[in-house]
Amino acid sequence: MTATLRDVKLLIVDRDGVVARDPDGRSARSEGWQALPGSAAAIARLVHGGWRVAMMADSGPLARGAIDMAGLNAMHGRILDEIEAAGGRVDAVVFVPPADAPARLEHAVASLVDALARLGATGADTVLVADTCADLEAGHAAGCRPVLVLSGHGCAAFDADRLPPGTVVRPDLSALAAELAP
């Protein structure tokens, strides 16, 4: 029997374009970040529906030297506070290299596989939700079920026609949460 998305109980959601927006796309200030409309409530809905949630974050600001680890933690703290205020919870933050890093796919897959092991999950037990082909490719290579959301850069990723096999497409995280945690 083929499992459906609803049979899986770990979601890894991409920070940029799925959970939060960065006004200039490269901000290294915590005050520049905020949850996308509906994303904190969607995570709360998923958590209350029995899902575990991890957030995938590219380490671009850190890699560029635009921020130190304390600043990156403050940036994530702002987003995580919004999620908690909505009644949700994020069990882990998974760091992956920025999109322009050498050997990005290999390193992103290794980060995801390590996170899955720490969270006691397998790729087959995990849905990875992202808005870029690069993140979906990393999730697929780690064995996760890829879901493209059209928020953030999702429309451009959809138009690029490079989605991994089996990618499911949804308008945004709220629509996916309504489906998975009715």
Secondary structure, DSSP 8 states (H G I E B T S, - for coil): ----GGG--EEEEETBTTTEE-TTSS---GGG-EE-TTHHHHHHHHHHTT-EEEEEEE-HHHHTTSS-HHHHHHHHHHHHHHHHHTT----EEEEE--TTSTTHHHHHHHHHHHHHHHTT--GGGEEEEESSHHHHHHHHHTT-EEEEESTTTHHHHHHHT---TT-EEES-HHHHHHHH--
